[in-house]
C-alpha cells in the first residue's frame, strides 16, 4: 500500500504598506501590526502603489488630525479605482476617537481598528474577505485595570504567547536602523489632564508584566539591538496597576525602578531610554537610579506643559512649578550633567502674559537641551474645550515663536559648550545624503555626526566634538 502525500497549499505573498503618524507608541504599534501581518504572509513594501493592504496608523493629539486622515484617504481613493483588490485599514487613535462616523465620511475604509484591538487584526482582515463589508473593532484592551480574574493557566498562556511572538524578528519601521528599538511597557493614562485626549483613545493605565518585557528586550538584543526605549503614556506609573491587583509585590523603590534595575543587568544592553512621563509620578529612587546605573544614560524627558501655577492647576497637572523644579534638582543632583527635554503648550485658555512669562522663566532656569512646543488646540471629549478666555491664534503664534527662539539660543549654547570634549557615542545609522557619514547619540541624547570610511553602525565609540549647531554635534573618532 502506498501513501500519497498531498502538499499543503502555499499562501501567496501579499504586500502591505504602513504609514504611521504621531508618537513612538504608534511606531511600536505599527511594528506589532507588521509582525501579525508577517504571520499572514504579508511582505512590507515602501509605496502604496505596490500594496494589497494599506494601513494608516493615526494620531489624535493635535488639531485637524481627522482632516489629515480624510485628505490622505482622498488620495488613496484614486488608487483604489485602479486596484480593485486593494484594502485600506485605518487604525490608531483617530479610529478610536471618531469611531464609525469615520466610515460614513470615508466609505473607502475597509477596516477600522482602535489601538486596543491590534491583536484582532488577522481576524478582521478575514472578516473583510468573507463578508465584503467593513470590519470594525474599537474599545480598549479587555480586562484593563482588573487582572484578578486571570487563572494561573491563563497567565501562563498569555506569557507563552508573548514569548512566542518575540521569536519572530520584525523590522524597525523607523526606517534607519535596527540598533535602537521600542518596547511598550505601559499604555493608557489615569490622569485626565484637561487638554489631553489620551485617556479617551488609549483608556486607563495597564502595564505589561515584567517577564514579557524582559523577553521582548532580549529578543531585540538577539537581533542586534544595543539600545532599548521603553514606551508608555506614563512610564513612571509602570506596574502600579499590577501591584494594586496583586500581580506584583510592592517594594520600597517601586515596580518601575525594579524593572529598570533588572534590565540593566543584561550584558548585551548598552542603553535604556524612557518615553514619556508625568512629573507627579516621578520618584526620588528613579532619579537615584541614574547615578548608579550608567546604562540609563544622562537624559530624561520630563514634560511640564507650563511654567505658571495658575495654568498648571487649570491643566490638572497635579504639580506646581516648584514641585517640578524639585524633580529636576533630584536628577541633576544624581547626574550633574543630566540633559533634560520637555513638552510645553502655549496659549492654553486663560493664559495671560504673566503666565507665559513664567513659562519663559522656567525654560531659562532649567536650560533644556531641547523641547517640543505647541500652540494649544482643543480636543473633543477633554474638559478644556469648555474653558472660556480663549487665547487668539495670533497671540499663540507670537508666544510660540518667542519660546522657540529662547530655546534655540539655549540649545546652541549647550551644544557649542561640547566643542573640544570627548563623548562616548552609540552609532545608529548611516546618512542617507552624505556618503561615509554616520549618526549616533551620546549619553545626553545629542545627535552626533562623524565621517568614516568604515561602517560605525552598532558601535559605541569615543568621539571628540569639533563643531556644533542647533541640531547636531560634529566630531572625529578618538
Secondary structure, 3 states (H helix, E strand, C coil): CCCCCCCCCCCCCEEEEEEECCCHHHHHHHHHHHHHHHCCCEEECCCHHHCCEEEEEECCCCCCHHHHHHHHHHHHHHHHHHCCCCEEEEEEHHHHHHCCHHHHHCCCCCEEECHHHHHHHHHHHHHHHHHCCCEEECCCCCCCCCCCCCCHHHHHHHHHHHHHHHCCCCCCCCCCCCCEEEEECEECCCCCCCCCCHHHHHCCCEECCHHHHHHHHHHHHHCCCCEEEEECCCHHHCCHHHHHCCCCCCCCCCHHHHHHHHHCCCCCCCEEEEECCEHHHCCHHHHHHHHHCHHHCCEEECECECCCHHHHHHHCCCCCHHHHHHHHHHHHHHCCCCEEEEEEEECCCCCCHHHHHHHHHHHHHHCCCEEEEEECCCCCCCHHHHCCCCCCHHHHHHHHHHHHHHHHHHHHHHHHCCCCCEEEEEEEEECCCCCCEEEEECCCCCEEEEECCCCCCCCEEEEEEEEECCCCEEEEEC
